[in-house]
């Protein structure tokens, strides 16, 4: 039970970290096309962090 909780916590931390990296890239990019691509890429990670998917 404890190991399951640890793995789940690490999964959400990793998803949040990847979402943060993508969000940072959205802020840094100058191209609108790249920003839209990053927005599409970030959706699954945000949903996982919010536990919706």
C-alpha positions in Angstrom: 0.0 0.0 0.0 2.8 2.4 0.9 4.8 1.6 -2.3 1.7 2.3 -4.4 1.2 5.7 -2.7 4.9 6.6 -3.3 4.7 5.6 -7.0 1.5 7.5 -7.5 3.0 10.6 -5.9 6.1 10.4 -8.0 4.0 10.0 -11.1 2.1 13.2 -10.3 5.4 15.0 -9.5 6.9 13.9 -12.8 3.8 15.0 -14.7 3.8 18.4 -13.0 7.5 18.8 -13.8 7.0 18.1 -17.5 4.1 20.4 -17.6 6.2 23.1 -16.0 9.0 22.6 -18.6 6.4 22.9 -21.4 4.9 26.0 -19.9 8.3 27.6 -19.7 8.8 26.8 -23.4 5.4 28.4 -24.1 6.5 31.6 -22.4 9.9 31.7 -24.1 8.8 31.0 -27.6 8.4 33.8 -30.1 6.5 31.8 -32.7 2.7 31.6 -32.4 2.7 28.2 -34.2 5.2 26.7 -31.6 3.1 28.2 -28.8 0.0 26.4 -30.1 1.9 23.2 -30.4 3.1 23.5 -26.8 -0.4 24.2 -25.6 -1.6 21.0 -27.3 1.3 19.1 -25.7 0.6 20.3 -22.2 -3.0 19.3 -22.1 -2.5 15.6 -21.1 0.0 16.5 -18.3 -2.3 19.1 -16.8 -5.2 16.6 -16.9 -3.0 14.1 -15.1 -1.9 16.5 -12.4 -5.6 17.5 -11.9 -6.5 13.8 -11.8 -9.1 14.2 -14.5 -7.6 11.6 -16.8 
